[in-house]
Amino acid sequence: MSFLRQVNTVISVLFFACYFYQLIYLLVPYLRRDKPHGETKLHRFAVLVAARNEEAVIGQLIASVKAQDYPARLITVFVAADNCTDATARIARESGAVVYERFDTAHVGKGYALDFLLRQIAGEYGDVFDAYLVLDADNLLSPEYVTAMNRVFSDGYPVVTSYRNSKNFADNWISAGYALWFLREAEFLNHARVLSGHSAAVSGTGFLFSREILRRNGGWPFHLLTEDIEFTVDCVCRGEKIGYAPDAVLYDEQPTTLRQSWRQRERWARGYMQVYGRYGGRLSRAAAGGSFSAFDMAMCIMPALILSIARLAVAAAQILLFGSLRAALLLLPELFTGPYLFLLFIGGVTTLSQWRNIKTTTGKKLLYTLTFPLFMFTYVPITVTAMLHNVEWKPIDHKRAMTISEIGLAGKP
């Protein structure tokens, strides 16, 4: 018993050692100010949307792009209708997008759809766009989104990511768990990283990359299950810094069922393993060479998975060695109380700091802060199942058709 307690203590210490810097990041947005922007130039953007059966939401996304306060002549929306069996292509065209239909069931995933889309654009439009903005079909953009992204892009960053909020925070504990995680990632990871002089990280949607990045990569060669993390790690290993635009606000739809959420996060967990398997050596060499951003990305990809599984192994060993429910129950407080309180602290800080940006009632803000640790705990069994069987990319259904004005009304009496 005492040996297992010591092992559990060692795991806790390792957790603290790996992620102490992220506690420091909680203070950075309050201790440092954003640097003044340089001269802003107007750039021409291609908006890239990989959409599979998104007829319910694609029109609202395109409408929010058309409503930008940025010059409309400098924004062109391109949609890859990827293996669609619904009206996605038609609705996207009617909404004003340039649409290319793709039918390829052998190469499935967002990365392949983006590469297809970029090649179609190169063939018909040539080298006319300064940067490419990647969005998902369920996204909605605040009216000043492109202006804010362009401002940071003009500062010289080859890649820029944005502030990610949620359409449906208030639906239930699952959608709220996602939303709090992304809000925390925006303010206390990406914002803090850039304020500290390091690289931000791309997270799924709401980012742009320059024409030079496209040329260097020869298209979009990132096809692992988490192509966003793969792209980020590749940039960091090459010494490129990803910028962050805190005023570029994007809203997306979060899953609401455990089944759908499990499937999505299982893919993420397996994708992290794939990225570490392919880039772990490069990350380690870059970190050893003095790149804090490489160390940061390595910590975000792997140690939490390994240490969480080690905690489970300790619990299993407790039951096997002592063979009683009582013995297992004795260990539960050590296994879960500390992590619950830590995650509650993270969720609470995020909720308080982003209070005005969370579009729901006070009661739900408080309730879903309490359930945030439970949402995070589900990552442990999800990670285990991701290790035990083959995980494939599958689309997530999006049905929440909303406008920016409707999001702004959420939570108001």
Secondary structure, 3 states (H helix, E strand, C coil): CHHHHHHHHHHHHHHHHHHHHHHHHCCHHHHCCCCCCCCCCCCCEEEEEEECCCCCCHHHHHHHHHCCCCCHHHEEEEEEEECCCCCHHHHHHHCCCEEEEECCCCCCCHHHHHHHHHHHHHHHHCCCCCEEEEECCCCEECCCHHHHHHHHHCCCCCEEEEEEEECCCCCCHHHHHHHHHHHHHHHHHHHHHHHCCCCCCCCCCCEEEEHHHHHHHCCCCCCCCCHHHHHHHHHHHCCCCEEEEEEEEEEECCCCCHHHHHHHHHHHHHHHHHHHHHHHHHHHHHHHCCCHHHHHHHHHHCHHHHHHHHHHHHHHHHHHHHCCHHHHHHHHHHHHHHHHHHHHHHHHHHHHHCHHHCCCCHHHHHHHHHHHHHHHHCHHHHHHHHHHCCCCCCCCCCCCCCCHHHHHHCCCC
